[in-house]
Amino acid sequence: MCRNITELRGLEPPATETEIDAAALQFIRKVSGLQKPPAGAADEYAAAVAEVAAATRKLLAVLPPRKQPPATVPPLRRPEVRARLGLS
């Protein structure tokens, strides 16, 4: 598994919509090799992110609970990342 993909199952409190959307964007960036959509494909890029986010939400809703939380803290829950993004 790619070490940069954020693990969302088992978070307390559960993963937020923002975290799920950010993970979907991270996945699409990884598989496409693009940080931004190419000219003329912005709608398809956004649709792919939305589809991955929707599939992630459905999957997280049916998975059994974890006995222990993930070993790493998602980026959007780290104070230094929140401060850098102006989310504090």
ABEGO torsion letter per residue (X at the ends): XBAABBBABGBOBBBBAAAAAAAAAAAAAAAAGBABBBBGAAAAAAAAAAAAAAAAAAAAAABBBBABBBABBBAAABAAAAAAAGAX
